[in-house]
Amino acid sequence: MAKKGRVFSGARPTGRQHLGNYLGAIKNYVALQEDYECVYCIVDIHALTTVETTADLKQNTYEMALDWLAAGIRPEESILFVQSHVPQVMELHTLLSMVTQLGKLTDLPTFKEKVRQQPDNINYGLVGYPVLMTADIVLYKTDVVPVGIDQAPHIEFAREIVRSFNYRFNTKVLIEPQAKHTEVLKVLGIDGKEKMGKSLNNHIEIAAAPEETQQRVMQMVTDPARVKRTDPGNPDVCNVYTMHKLFSSPDEIEMVNRDCRTAALGCVDCKKLYAKNLNKHLEPFRAKRAELASKTGYVEEVLNDGAKRACAIAEKTMEEVREAIQLP
């Protein structure tokens, strides 16, 4: 079946992936392979704009790639690689920076938010982050970028940079990427309040052992108004019930919804059922991960092969870019 075009997406190397990563991005990455030629990148250079140490960067990249592969990224079809392994992206980033207004970069809400988060580390890379992101996308002649609604402005800014470049150099070399709006689930952490994330230690790793997964699930906050076992609960405000709707059977979901409200089901048993179903869902992933991890050098081989294939596309694009600019 003919593919609909080329998809590009990238993520910072955060190591072993958690449920928020899995439900919000990885499942979508896997599904997109059915209809698109996919290019997936672990953006380690982007990570340098905020990390304080790079001691874990290599291991985090390995763990992330392993999780993606175990979840269903097919390297024989898709290109999976590390951003820094394709040096052409840095060249294109520099060239695109020549047609990008500084004022527009500093006015972006994402930049202002980073300034608030790290006021003592406002580095040049942080300002130029959207330019490097644009280079990531257009270097591979990307047609479509999957994003949530809240990320759409990032793609529109990339389109502006492409238009500026093509206009300045009277060319059509670079393609304006189209946003493919996807439903990105906001997965709450075990605290039931904040978005799941490692920085808050409120996450559940998808590669964790079943015992660890159950332990983390049992720490999850349920209906805060339900103090005693005999108190009726409200599933509508319970994060555990929200997760049941993703991992439990229709009959179990109906039972939890009904019995929680009448106090026929306690929070402990509710969480045990969720932990059981979550572990069952993740069984094939964990088995595949263990199999791939046992193959010495496999992940590195995949990433190296992906980099070679990505470089081939990237260099062809850069030849056209250099010619358009008329670089000597």
Backbone bond lengths (Angstrom), bond angles and torsions (degrees), N, CA, C in turn:
res aa  C-N    CA-C-N  psi(-1)  N-CA   C-N-CA  omega(-1)  CA-C   N-CA-C  phi
1 M - - - 1.461 - - 1.526 110.19 -
2 A 1.321 116.54 133.25 1.459 121.00 -179.09 1.518 110.18 -67.33
3 K 1.325 115.44 139.37 1.456 121.04 179.99 1.526 110.15 -79.51
4 K 1.333 116.18 154.11 1.462 121.86 -177.58 1.527 112.73 -80.72
5 G 1.318 117.78 -11.91 1.449 121.21 -178.10 1.519 109.29 148.69
6 R 1.341 116.03 -168.89 1.467 120.67 -177.71 1.525 110.25 -106.43
7 V 1.314 114.65 132.36 1.463 122.79 176.93 1.527 108.92 -105.79
8 F 1.322 115.96 140.25 1.470 120.30 171.28 1.518 108.76 -127.93
9 S 1.314 115.30 138.44 1.465 119.98 170.87 1.515 108.43 -152.45
10 G 1.313 115.37 149.17 1.459 120.23 -179.62 1.514 110.97 -138.39
11 A 1.328 115.85 157.09 1.462 121.21 178.04 1.522 109.00 -145.84
12 R 1.309 114.93 147.67 1.462 120.37 179.77 1.526 110.18 -71.38
13 P 1.346 117.08 145.04 1.466 120.76 -177.12 1.529 111.77 -72.75
14 T 1.318 116.06 100.39 1.460 121.27 -177.46 1.532 112.06 -107.38
15 G 1.327 117.12 9.55 1.458 119.54 178.30 1.514 112.59 82.93
16 R 1.323 115.89 -149.21 1.469 121.46 -178.61 1.520 109.58 -58.36
17 Q 1.322 115.31 132.53 1.456 120.89 -172.40 1.531 111.69 -84.92
18 H 1.333 115.14 150.49 1.455 119.63 179.45 1.534 110.22 -111.15
19 L 1.307 115.64 178.31 1.462 120.82 -176.44 1.523 112.75 -57.82
20 G 1.335 116.34 -35.73 1.464 119.47 178.24 1.518 111.47 -62.74
21 N 1.338 117.00 -42.94 1.464 121.17 176.28 1.526 111.20 -63.27
22 Y 1.318 115.52 -42.22 1.461 121.82 -176.40 1.525 111.47 -64.70
23 L 1.327 115.88 -50.07 1.466 120.46 -176.99 1.524 112.29 -76.63
24 G 1.338 116.59 -31.28 1.453 120.04 -175.63 1.509 114.74 -85.82
25 A 1.337 118.59 -25.72 1.461 119.92 -175.04 1.523 114.18 -138.59
26 I 1.321 117.73 -51.78 1.464 120.34 -169.52 1.529 112.76 -61.00
27 K 1.330 116.96 -44.06 1.473 119.29 179.08 1.526 110.89 -59.89
28 N 1.322 115.95 -36.46 1.459 120.64 178.10 1.531 110.97 -69.08
29 Y 1.337 116.99 -40.65 1.462 120.90 177.03 1.522 110.73 -56.02
30 V 1.324 115.27 -45.55 1.460 120.69 -177.85 1.529 110.51 -64.99
31 A 1.326 116.86 -44.22 1.462 121.38 -177.61 1.524 111.95 -65.32
32 L 1.325 117.96 -36.73 1.461 121.58 -177.35 1.524 112.70 -63.34
33 Q 1.317 116.88 -22.29 1.467 120.54 -178.99 1.525 112.60 -62.90
34 E 1.329 116.37 -22.88 1.462 119.52 -178.20 1.524 111.77 -68.23
35 D 1.330 116.55 -32.09 1.469 120.34 -172.68 1.526 114.69 -115.91
36 Y 1.334 116.95 -14.91 1.470 119.41 -174.11 1.526 112.17 -129.38
37 E 1.318 114.20 157.48 1.455 120.98 167.30 1.520 105.23 -81.98
38 C 1.319 117.50 117.41 1.473 120.76 -168.92 1.529 113.06 -107.72
39 V 1.318 114.66 136.54 1.457 123.00 175.54 1.525 106.52 -122.98
40 Y 1.339 116.41 114.34 1.459 121.37 -176.95 1.532 109.79 -118.95
41 C 1.320 114.72 130.64 1.458 120.31 -170.94 1.527 111.57 -126.15
42 I 1.321 116.10 136.28 1.467 121.57 171.54 1.524 106.32 -94.25
43 V 1.328 116.08 109.48 1.466 121.10 -166.75 1.534 111.13 -89.87
44 D 1.327 115.39 80.83 1.463 120.59 -177.14 1.526 113.31 -71.91
45 I 1.342 117.37 -30.62 1.473 119.36 178.10 1.531 109.77 -67.07
46 H 1.311 117.24 -41.81 1.466 120.74 176.08 1.533 110.82 -56.16
47 A 1.318 115.94 -37.84 1.463 119.92 -176.99 1.524 111.91 -62.61
48 L 1.330 117.15 -27.42 1.466 120.61 -177.28 1.522 113.04 -66.14
49 T 1.339 117.50 -16.16 1.467 119.79 -178.54 1.525 112.15 -72.73
50 T 1.331 116.67 -17.71 1.468 118.89 -176.34 1.528 114.54 -128.92
51 V 1.326 118.74 -21.16 1.472 119.08 -176.30 1.523 111.09 -72.97
52 E 1.326 115.68 147.03 1.455 121.21 178.22 1.523 111.58 -93.48
53 T 1.327 116.01 -23.42 1.455 120.97 177.81 1.523 109.44 -142.75
54 T 1.317 116.02 147.09 1.468 120.48 179.48 1.530 111.33 -105.86
55 A 1.348 115.94 13.36 1.467 120.13 -176.28 1.523 112.52 -56.90
56 D 1.336 117.23 -34.00 1.463 120.43 -176.78 1.526 113.07 -102.66
57 L 1.325 117.70 5.24 1.462 120.75 -172.75 1.526 112.48 -60.70
58 K 1.310 116.60 -45.44 1.468 120.15 -178.26 1.525 111.38 -66.05
59 Q 1.336 116.84 -44.73 1.466 120.07 -179.82 1.523 111.10 -67.66
60 N 1.331 116.44 -39.05 1.468 119.69 178.72 1.525 111.25 -63.10
61 T 1.327 115.93 -37.16 1.463 120.59 177.82 1.521 110.73 -64.50
62 Y 1.322 115.78 -43.90 1.467 121.28 179.04 1.533 110.94 -61.49
63 E 1.334 116.19 -48.72 1.471 120.80 -177.19 1.525 111.15 -63.19
64 M 1.322 116.33 -39.62 1.459 120.73 -179.60 1.534 110.67 -66.14
65 A 1.330 115.71 -45.86 1.464 120.16 178.67 1.524 110.63 -61.19
66 L 1.324 116.95 -40.96 1.462 121.35 179.95 1.528 110.70 -62.50
67 D 1.321 116.77 -42.90 1.467 120.10 177.94 1.521 111.52 -63.62
68 W 1.329 116.93 -43.05 1.471 120.29 179.85 1.526 110.79 -61.73
69 L 1.316 116.25 -43.86 1.462 120.49 -178.89 1.527 110.99 -66.41
70 A 1.324 116.25 -42.14 1.460 120.22 179.97 1.521 111.43 -65.92
71 A 1.340 116.31 -30.07 1.468 120.66 -179.15 1.521 112.17 -76.39
72 G 1.349 117.31 -18.06 1.458 118.25 176.04 1.516 116.96 132.22
73 I 1.338 118.40 6.60 1.464 118.59 172.60 1.520 107.71 -67.54
74 R 1.324 116.78 127.50 1.466 121.65 -174.42 1.533 109.61 -103.99
75 P 1.329 118.14 101.23 1.473 121.13 -173.90 1.520 114.26 -65.96
76 E 1.329 116.87 -18.43 1.460 118.90 177.09 1.532 110.64 -75.06
77 E 1.326 117.10 -18.44 1.462 121.72 177.74 1.528 111.75 -108.73
78 S 1.315 116.01 -47.64 1.460 121.33 -176.02 1.527 110.41 -96.07
79 I 1.318 115.63 160.15 1.460 121.48 176.76 1.516 108.12 -101.62
80 L 1.321 116.77 119.24 1.462 122.74 178.16 1.522 107.54 -120.71
81 F 1.326 116.80 123.72 1.459 119.47 -174.28 1.530 110.71 -155.27
82 V 1.331 115.09 174.09 1.464 122.40 179.15 1.521 108.71 -103.67
83 Q 1.313 116.30 133.56 1.469 122.93 -174.82 1.527 113.03 -50.54
84 S 1.334 117.96 -47.41 1.468 121.20 -175.13 1.520 112.98 -69.76
85 H 1.338 117.77 -11.89 1.459 121.02 179.69 1.530 112.05 -82.00
86 V 1.324 116.33 -3.83 1.469 121.33 176.93 1.535 107.67 -121.01
87 P 1.335 117.40 88.18 1.470 120.82 -173.10 1.527 114.33 -63.08
88 Q 1.315 117.48 -19.53 1.471 119.67 -179.92 1.527 112.24 -59.58
89 V 1.333 116.47 -25.11 1.469 118.34 -178.72 1.520 111.23 -66.27
90 M 1.328 116.76 -31.43 1.468 119.56 179.11 1.526 110.51 -73.08
91 E 1.325 116.09 -35.62 1.465 119.89 176.85 1.524 110.30 -65.19
92 L 1.325 116.67 -46.00 1.462 119.69 -179.64 1.525 110.85 -66.34
93 H 1.311 116.98 -37.16 1.463 121.25 176.60 1.529 110.46 -56.73
94 T 1.328 116.33 -45.24 1.465 120.55 179.88 1.527 110.98 -63.60
95 L 1.311 116.67 -44.36 1.466 120.21 -178.29 1.527 111.51 -67.35
96 L 1.320 116.93 -39.19 1.467 119.80 178.46 1.529 111.52 -68.38
97 S 1.327 116.47 -28.04 1.463 119.41 179.81 1.528 111.32 -65.14
98 M 1.337 116.92 -21.40 1.464 121.17 -179.48 1.530 112.46 -74.27
99 V 1.329 116.90 -14.60 1.469 119.69 -179.34 1.525 111.18 -117.83
100 T 1.341 116.13 15.39 1.466 121.32 -178.32 1.524 109.45 -113.90
101 Q 1.313 116.52 125.28 1.467 121.43 -178.81 1.533 110.75 -75.44
102 L 1.330 115.51 131.05 1.462 120.80 -178.81 1.529 111.37 -60.23
103 G 1.325 116.32 -39.18 1.461 120.33 -178.47 1.510 112.92 -59.23
104 K 1.347 116.14 -36.33 1.459 119.60 179.98 1.532 111.09 -69.46
105 L 1.332 115.42 -35.59 1.461 119.29 179.56 1.529 111.31 -66.44
106 T 1.322 116.26 -43.86 1.465 119.61 -177.48 1.524 112.79 -76.02
107 D 1.332 116.43 -13.87 1.468 120.20 177.50 1.520 113.17 -88.29
108 L 1.331 117.50 -10.50 1.460 120.36 -177.78 1.534 110.78 -65.54
109 P 1.334 116.89 134.21 1.471 120.25 179.61 1.528 113.16 -56.38
110 T 1.337 116.58 -35.32 1.466 119.61 -178.92 1.530 110.87 -65.64
111 F 1.325 117.16 -37.69 1.464 120.10 178.17 1.526 110.22 -66.77
112 K 1.322 116.48 -44.69 1.461 120.54 179.89 1.519 111.31 -61.24
113 E 1.329 116.02 -36.63 1.460 119.74 178.27 1.520 111.08 -66.34
114 K 1.345 117.16 -41.41 1.463 120.81 178.11 1.521 111.16 -64.50
115 V 1.327 116.55 -36.42 1.467 120.60 177.39 1.528 110.03 -60.54
116 R 1.324 116.18 -40.51 1.464 120.11 178.02 1.525 111.50 -67.50
117 Q 1.339 115.56 -35.96 1.461 119.61 -176.69 1.523 112.62 -76.04
118 Q 1.315 116.84 -35.81 1.472 120.31 -177.08 1.524 110.97 -134.89
119 P 1.334 118.21 66.45 1.468 121.97 -175.86 1.521 114.58 -60.39
120 D 1.330 117.16 -20.09 1.464 120.52 -179.01 1.523 112.91 -95.33
121 N 1.327 116.77 5.16 1.471 119.75 -178.94 1.525 110.44 -140.52
122 I 1.326 116.34 61.61 1.472 120.93 177.74 1.525 107.27 -93.01
123 N 1.317 116.12 82.13 1.458 120.64 -175.15 1.526 112.03 -90.44
124 Y 1.312 115.67 164.93 1.460 121.21 -179.47 1.529 111.45 -59.13
125 G 1.341 115.40 -38.80 1.456 119.33 -179.62 1.517 112.14 -61.50
126 L 1.327 116.32 -33.22 1.463 120.99 179.17 1.523 110.34 -66.50
127 V 1.339 116.09 -41.31 1.463 120.53 178.42 1.530 110.38 -65.39
128 G 1.331 115.60 -42.63 1.466 120.39 -175.96 1.509 114.98 -87.72
129 Y 1.331 117.28 6.60 1.470 122.31 -179.03 1.530 112.54 -49.44
130 P 1.347 119.39 -47.45 1.471 119.11 -178.45 1.531 113.18 -65.89
131 V 1.322 116.89 -26.21 1.468 119.84 178.89 1.528 109.48 -72.82
132 L 1.321 116.06 -43.02 1.462 119.89 176.83 1.524 109.99 -64.70
133 M 1.339 116.67 -38.54 1.461 120.38 177.05 1.529 110.72 -61.11
134 T 1.323 116.20 -41.23 1.468 120.43 177.73 1.519 110.64 -63.11
135 A 1.333 115.85 -42.33 1.466 120.03 178.09 1.522 110.81 -60.56
136 D 1.329 116.51 -41.78 1.473 121.15 176.45 1.521 110.92 -53.86
137 I 1.313 114.87 -45.52 1.465 120.61 -173.43 1.529 112.30 -73.51
138 V 1.329 116.32 -51.76 1.471 119.79 -170.51 1.520 112.83 -80.15
139 L 1.332 117.18 -18.40 1.463 120.41 179.44 1.524 111.68 -59.19
140 Y 1.341 116.27 -29.60 1.461 120.62 -175.56 1.529 111.92 -104.71
141 K 1.350 115.72 19.90 1.468 121.04 179.96 1.540 110.03 50.24
142 T 1.311 113.97 50.94 1.467 121.44 -176.79 1.525 111.23 -71.74
143 D 1.320 115.25 134.18 1.458 120.83 175.16 1.523 111.74 -90.19
144 V 1.334 115.78 -40.26 1.462 120.87 -170.85 1.523 110.93 -135.58
145 V 1.333 115.29 138.09 1.462 121.32 174.77 1.526 108.21 -122.56
146 P 1.331 118.34 117.08 1.470 119.80 179.16 1.530 110.67 -74.09
147 V 1.319 116.50 124.11 1.466 120.86 -179.50 1.525 110.17 -143.45
148 G 1.315 115.25 156.47 1.450 120.26 170.06 1.517 108.60 -78.47
149 I 1.313 117.08 164.65 1.461 121.73 -178.47 1.520 111.29 -55.87
150 D 1.331 116.95 -37.64 1.465 120.27 -177.08 1.528 112.57 -69.92
151 Q 1.326 117.04 -17.58 1.466 120.66 -179.40 1.526 113.18 -96.98
152 A 1.332 116.62 -3.80 1.461 120.52 -177.71 1.528 113.72 -54.95
153 P 1.352 119.50 -38.12 1.472 119.72 178.78 1.527 113.09 -59.18
154 H 1.334 118.01 -29.48 1.458 120.59 178.26 1.528 110.68 -63.42
155 I 1.327 115.66 -41.35 1.460 119.57 -179.09 1.526 110.06 -71.78
156 E 1.300 117.15 -36.83 1.465 119.71 178.05 1.520 110.53 -63.97
157 F 1.320 117.54 -37.18 1.467 120.53 176.92 1.525 110.24 -66.11
158 A 1.323 116.67 -39.09 1.471 120.42 176.57 1.522 110.03 -61.63
159 R 1.308 116.48 -39.97 1.465 120.97 178.05 1.539 110.48 -63.35
160 E 1.320 117.08 -38.23 1.464 120.88 177.82 1.524 111.20 -62.76
161 I 1.330 115.87 -42.34 1.470 120.04 178.99 1.526 110.31 -62.95
162 V 1.322 116.25 -42.77 1.467 120.51 178.81 1.527 109.95 -61.25
163 R 1.327 116.98 -45.12 1.472 119.81 179.44 1.521 111.18 -61.96
164 S 1.331 116.52 -40.07 1.471 120.47 178.95 1.518 110.90 -63.26
165 F 1.326 115.89 -43.31 1.468 119.80 -179.95 1.521 110.70 -64.71
166 N 1.319 116.76 -50.25 1.467 120.15 -177.51 1.525 111.74 -62.62
167 Y 1.322 116.90 -36.67 1.471 120.52 178.42 1.521 111.24 -69.48
168 R 1.348 115.82 -46.20 1.471 119.89 -177.79 1.521 111.67 -59.11
169 F 1.324 116.20 -39.64 1.461 119.49 -174.24 1.525 112.91 -108.28
170 N 1.328 115.79 14.07 1.471 121.83 174.59 1.530 111.56 49.00
171 T 1.316 114.76 58.74 1.460 120.39 -175.68 1.522 109.90 -144.34
172 K 1.317 115.97 170.31 1.458 121.89 172.96 1.530 109.69 -127.39
173 V 1.324 114.03 27.14 1.460 120.23 -175.63 1.529 112.53 -60.70
174 L 1.310 116.62 -45.47 1.460 119.98 -176.05 1.530 111.02 -91.36
175 I 1.314 115.68 140.77 1.463 122.47 -177.80 1.526 109.78 -96.23
176 E 1.332 115.62 135.49 1.464 119.55 174.32 1.529 108.35 -76.95
177 P 1.333 117.31 116.34 1.476 119.22 -178.68 1.523 111.83 -71.65
178 Q 1.305 114.73 148.16 1.458 120.74 176.45 1.530 109.19 -102.37
179 A 1.322 116.14 140.94 1.464 120.17 177.20 1.525 109.34 -82.30
180 K 1.301 116.10 131.97 1.473 121.12 172.43 1.527 106.20 -106.74
181 H 1.314 115.80 103.82 1.461 119.64 -175.94 1.525 110.55 -70.94
182 T 1.302 114.65 124.97 1.454 120.89 179.59 1.525 109.04 -120.53
183 E 1.307 114.37 154.15 1.467 118.91 177.38 1.522 108.24 -81.54
184 V 1.330 115.37 104.32 1.459 120.33 179.57 1.524 108.20 -96.34
185 L 1.326 115.66 112.19 1.452 120.05 -177.55 1.522 110.98 -70.99
186 K 1.329 115.95 133.75 1.455 120.33 172.73 1.514 106.76 -89.57
187 V 1.307 115.89 105.35 1.454 121.01 -176.52 1.523 108.90 -95.02
188 L 1.320 116.29 120.14 1.462 120.69 178.88 1.518 110.26 -77.82
189 G 1.316 115.40 151.38 1.451 120.47 179.10 1.512 112.41 -79.80
190 I 1.320 116.60 -173.33 1.457 120.40 -176.14 1.524 111.76 -68.16
191 D 1.341 117.32 -14.77 1.462 120.08 175.93 1.528 112.25 -77.59
192 G 1.351 116.50 -14.38 1.453 120.55 178.73 1.513 114.37 74.03
193 K 1.331 117.52 7.30 1.461 121.03 -177.03 1.524 112.51 -120.82
194 E 1.325 116.23 -54.09 1.456 121.51 -175.10 1.522 111.15 -95.16
195 K 1.326 115.23 156.89 1.459 121.16 176.11 1.526 109.46 -60.29
196 M 1.310 116.96 139.50 1.452 121.31 -178.80 1.515 111.08 -58.86
197 G 1.322 116.75 131.60 1.462 120.46 -179.67 1.514 111.36 -168.07
198 K 1.329 114.76 152.69 1.465 119.71 -178.10 1.522 112.14 -69.08
199 S 1.324 116.61 -33.77 1.464 119.97 -177.15 1.525 111.78 -61.40
200 L 1.329 116.63 -27.73 1.464 121.14 179.55 1.531 112.03 -98.05
201 N 1.327 115.99 -1.58 1.464 121.78 -177.55 1.529 111.28 50.90
202 N 1.322 115.48 40.68 1.470 119.62 178.45 1.527 111.01 -117.59
203 H 1.330 115.19 26.47 1.455 121.36 -172.39 1.523 112.26 -105.80
204 I 1.340 114.85 164.61 1.456 122.75 173.63 1.526 106.66 -126.60
205 E 1.319 117.33 113.92 1.464 121.34 -178.81 1.523 110.41 -73.41
206 I 1.320 115.57 137.06 1.461 118.87 -178.07 1.529 111.61 -73.31
207 A 1.324 117.53 -19.24 1.465 120.45 179.40 1.522 112.23 -95.88
208 A 1.328 117.38 3.70 1.463 120.19 -179.68 1.524 110.83 -64.95
209 A 1.317 115.84 156.14 1.462 120.34 175.90 1.526 109.25 -66.51
210 P 1.324 117.41 152.72 1.473 120.27 -179.79 1.526 113.08 -53.68
211 E 1.343 117.22 -38.69 1.463 120.83 -179.42 1.525 111.13 -65.41
212 E 1.318 116.00 -41.30 1.467 120.07 178.37 1.526 110.88 -66.85
213 T 1.331 115.47 -40.10 1.466 119.67 178.26 1.520 110.41 -60.40
214 Q 1.341 116.36 -45.69 1.463 119.01 179.63 1.529 110.56 -63.07
215 Q 1.308 116.30 -39.63 1.464 119.65 -179.76 1.530 111.01 -61.74
216 R 1.324 116.26 -42.04 1.467 120.28 179.79 1.530 110.92 -68.42
217 V 1.326 115.74 -40.73 1.468 119.51 178.64 1.528 110.52 -61.67
218 M 1.326 116.87 -39.82 1.458 120.03 -178.62 1.525 112.23 -66.98
219 Q 1.331 116.40 -14.93 1.471 120.67 176.83 1.530 112.09 -88.38
220 M 1.323 116.57 -6.12 1.455 120.05 -175.35 1.528 111.79 -66.09
221 V 1.335 114.40 140.56 1.461 120.84 177.67 1.529 109.04 -80.17
222 T 1.318 116.24 133.77 1.467 120.95 178.94 1.533 108.74 -104.69
223 D 1.295 117.04 -144.05 1.466 121.67 178.59 1.536 108.60 -66.80
224 P 1.328 118.97 111.85 1.466 120.67 -176.04 1.521 113.92 -64.34
225 A 1.325 116.77 -19.68 1.470 120.13 -178.99 1.530 111.88 -83.94
226 R 1.320 115.98 -10.73 1.466 119.47 -178.88 1.525 109.09 -90.56
227 V 1.330 116.58 101.97 1.463 121.90 -173.92 1.524 111.42 -90.88
228 K 1.317 116.86 -48.47 1.466 121.63 -177.05 1.520 110.58 -104.46
229 R 1.341 115.94 157.07 1.472 121.65 179.08 1.516 111.32 -57.82
230 T 1.316 116.40 -32.16 1.467 119.94 -176.44 1.531 112.86 -85.06
231 D 1.324 117.53 -4.97 1.472 120.60 177.65 1.533 109.72 -73.76
232 P 1.329 118.43 135.34 1.480 119.88 171.90 1.529 109.56 -64.19
233 G 1.310 116.10 145.91 1.463 120.21 179.25 1.515 111.94 -107.27
234 N 1.328 114.98 171.09 1.466 121.44 177.84 1.526 109.03 -123.59
235 P 1.324 118.03 97.00 1.469 120.96 -178.55 1.534 113.29 -58.13
236 D 1.319 117.45 -25.70 1.463 120.91 -176.45 1.526 112.44 -63.95
237 V 1.338 117.63 -21.44 1.471 120.60 -179.84 1.528 110.73 -113.08
238 C 1.316 116.94 13.00 1.469 121.70 -175.50 1.530 110.86 -105.96
239 N 1.324 116.05 121.29 1.463 120.99 -178.85 1.521 111.84 -66.87
240 V 1.331 116.97 -30.22 1.466 119.74 178.82 1.532 110.16 -64.76
241 Y 1.313 116.42 -40.87 1.459 119.60 177.47 1.529 110.79 -64.38
242 T 1.329 116.90 -38.91 1.470 121.12 176.61 1.526 110.45 -57.27
243 M 1.326 116.96 -41.15 1.457 120.82 -179.68 1.528 111.78 -74.53
244 H 1.328 116.58 -30.88 1.468 119.27 173.76 1.535 110.01 -56.64
245 K 1.319 116.29 -38.78 1.470 120.76 -177.35 1.528 111.90 -65.68
246 L 1.319 116.51 -15.93 1.465 120.85 179.37 1.529 112.72 -98.84
247 F 1.336 116.85 -25.74 1.462 118.68 -171.59 1.532 115.45 -126.21
248 S 1.312 118.09 -5.73 1.462 120.48 -178.37 1.519 111.02 -107.58
249 S 1.323 115.93 164.07 1.470 121.49 -179.51 1.528 109.95 -73.06
250 P 1.334 117.83 158.98 1.470 120.64 178.40 1.529 112.76 -55.66
251 D 1.338 116.90 -40.13 1.460 120.01 179.77 1.530 111.14 -65.18
252 E 1.329 116.31 -40.44 1.461 119.96 179.89 1.526 111.16 -68.55
253 I 1.321 116.27 -38.71 1.462 120.33 178.30 1.529 110.17 -61.72
254 E 1.335 115.00 -44.04 1.462 119.70 179.28 1.529 110.58 -63.58
255 M 1.328 116.19 -41.61 1.464 120.79 -179.66 1.530 111.23 -63.70
256 V 1.334 117.41 -45.97 1.464 121.53 179.65 1.528 110.13 -60.69
257 N 1.310 115.84 -44.52 1.463 120.60 -179.60 1.531 111.55 -60.98
258 R 1.331 115.48 -42.66 1.472 120.43 -177.34 1.527 112.00 -74.84
259 D 1.333 115.58 -50.63 1.462 119.53 -171.54 1.521 112.92 -75.08
260 C 1.309 117.31 -26.00 1.468 119.80 176.17 1.531 109.62 -65.22
261 R 1.318 115.93 -41.24 1.475 120.62 -176.61 1.532 112.24 -67.42
262 T 1.325 116.30 -24.15 1.470 119.78 -178.58 1.529 112.05 -104.61
263 A 1.333 115.93 3.92 1.471 121.97 -177.95 1.527 112.75 67.36
264 A 1.335 116.63 14.55 1.470 119.94 174.95 1.532 110.52 -72.90
265 L 1.314 115.93 -22.38 1.469 122.08 178.25 1.522 108.65 -120.03
266 G 1.318 116.34 125.68 1.458 120.61 178.02 1.516 111.31 -88.03
267 C 1.333 115.67 163.95 1.472 120.95 -177.44 1.522 112.17 -64.33
268 V 1.326 117.13 -35.74 1.470 120.46 -179.69 1.524 110.39 -62.27
269 D 1.336 116.66 -49.40 1.469 119.92 179.77 1.527 111.62 -66.66
270 C 1.331 115.70 -34.56 1.466 120.10 177.58 1.527 110.45 -61.31
271 K 1.327 116.37 -43.13 1.468 120.81 -179.31 1.531 111.55 -72.14
272 K 1.324 117.06 -35.55 1.467 119.71 177.07 1.530 110.95 -62.16
273 L 1.339 116.11 -40.93 1.463 120.51 178.92 1.528 110.32 -65.14
274 Y 1.313 117.12 -42.33 1.467 120.36 178.32 1.528 111.16 -63.55
275 A 1.328 116.44 -44.34 1.471 120.33 179.53 1.523 110.94 -59.93
276 K 1.342 116.21 -42.17 1.471 120.66 179.24 1.524 110.80 -61.18
277 N 1.324 116.14 -45.99 1.471 120.22 -177.67 1.519 112.02 -70.76
278 L 1.334 116.56 -36.84 1.470 119.79 177.16 1.520 110.44 -63.90
279 N 1.314 117.03 -46.14 1.471 120.31 179.15 1.526 111.45 -61.93
280 K 1.333 116.30 -39.52 1.466 119.85 178.64 1.529 110.22 -63.42
281 H 1.339 117.12 -41.62 1.459 121.61 179.83 1.529 111.01 -63.73
282 L 1.326 116.72 -37.15 1.466 120.89 -175.52 1.528 113.72 -87.02
283 E 1.331 117.33 -5.21 1.465 121.32 -178.44 1.530 113.19 -53.29
284 P 1.345 119.17 -52.50 1.472 119.41 -179.20 1.525 112.67 -61.82
285 F 1.327 116.13 -38.87 1.467 119.98 178.22 1.524 110.69 -61.60
286 R 1.311 116.52 -46.21 1.473 120.27 -176.94 1.527 111.35 -66.91
287 A 1.326 116.09 -36.74 1.470 119.61 177.91 1.529 110.33 -65.66
288 K 1.334 116.40 -43.33 1.461 120.94 178.91 1.524 110.33 -64.98
289 R 1.313 117.37 -39.82 1.470 121.35 -179.95 1.523 110.43 -62.41
290 A 1.331 116.10 -44.57 1.465 120.28 179.37 1.525 110.90 -63.03
291 E 1.332 115.69 -39.28 1.471 120.35 178.96 1.522 110.84 -63.29
292 L 1.331 117.01 -46.79 1.465 120.75 -178.79 1.525 111.45 -68.22
293 A 1.332 116.81 -37.53 1.459 120.73 -179.79 1.526 111.57 -65.66
294 S 1.319 116.19 -27.22 1.469 120.50 -179.20 1.524 112.25 -75.53
295 K 1.332 116.46 -14.85 1.460 120.67 179.52 1.525 109.19 -88.02
296 T 1.296 116.20 99.73 1.464 121.47 -176.59 1.526 111.40 -56.23
297 G 1.321 115.76 124.90 1.460 121.12 176.65 1.513 114.99 81.64
298 Y 1.335 117.63 0.72 1.471 119.56 -175.22 1.525 112.20 -63.15
299 V 1.310 117.00 -50.44 1.471 120.00 -177.46 1.525 110.51 -61.20
300 E 1.330 116.12 -43.87 1.462 119.80 178.78 1.527 111.31 -61.22
301 E 1.325 115.68 -38.98 1.468 120.71 178.40 1.523 111.01 -62.80
302 V 1.331 116.36 -43.53 1.465 121.06 178.33 1.520 110.72 -61.88
303 L 1.325 116.66 -45.48 1.466 120.61 -177.68 1.534 111.09 -68.14
304 N 1.313 116.97 -37.40 1.469 119.69 178.17 1.523 111.37 -67.43
305 D 1.327 115.78 -42.57 1.462 119.82 177.77 1.532 110.19 -64.34
306 G 1.329 115.86 -41.54 1.458 119.71 177.91 1.512 112.24 -61.52
307 A 1.334 116.15 -39.58 1.463 120.51 179.12 1.529 111.22 -64.73
308 K 1.320 116.88 -39.67 1.470 120.27 178.54 1.531 110.55 -62.78
309 R 1.312 115.91 -44.86 1.474 120.00 -179.64 1.522 110.81 -67.57
310 A 1.335 116.23 -38.70 1.462 120.00 178.04 1.522 111.16 -67.21
311 C 1.334 116.32 -39.50 1.473 120.94 179.70 1.527 111.49 -63.05
312 A 1.321 116.18 -36.20 1.465 120.10 -179.93 1.524 110.57 -62.67
313 I 1.340 116.43 -42.82 1.464 120.57 177.36 1.517 110.08 -68.73
314 A 1.335 115.49 -43.79 1.462 121.50 -176.06 1.526 111.88 -62.23
315 E 1.323 117.28 -43.83 1.463 119.95 -177.06 1.527 111.08 -67.09
316 K 1.321 116.46 -36.44 1.468 119.12 177.22 1.530 110.44 -63.40
317 T 1.337 116.21 -41.89 1.469 120.12 177.23 1.521 110.42 -62.82
318 M 1.338 116.58 -43.23 1.470 119.96 -177.37 1.523 111.60 -66.92
319 E 1.312 117.45 -33.01 1.471 119.12 175.92 1.523 110.03 -61.18
320 E 1.337 116.20 -41.52 1.466 120.47 178.38 1.525 110.78 -68.07
321 V 1.329 117.06 -38.75 1.471 121.77 179.89 1.525 110.72 -64.74
322 R 1.335 116.23 -47.01 1.476 120.07 -179.53 1.517 110.53 -61.94
323 E 1.330 116.31 -40.43 1.468 120.57 179.42 1.518 110.47 -65.44
324 A 1.344 116.57 -40.86 1.471 120.40 -179.63 1.527 111.11 -63.31
325 I 1.336 116.04 -39.38 1.467 120.48 -179.97 1.539 110.41 -75.46
326 Q 1.334 116.19 -21.58 1.458 123.55 -176.06 1.522 110.61 68.52
327 L 1.315 114.76 43.65 1.473 119.41 174.42 1.518 108.95 -69.48
328 P 1.320 118.04 138.05 1.468 120.26 -178.59 1.519 111.70 -69.59
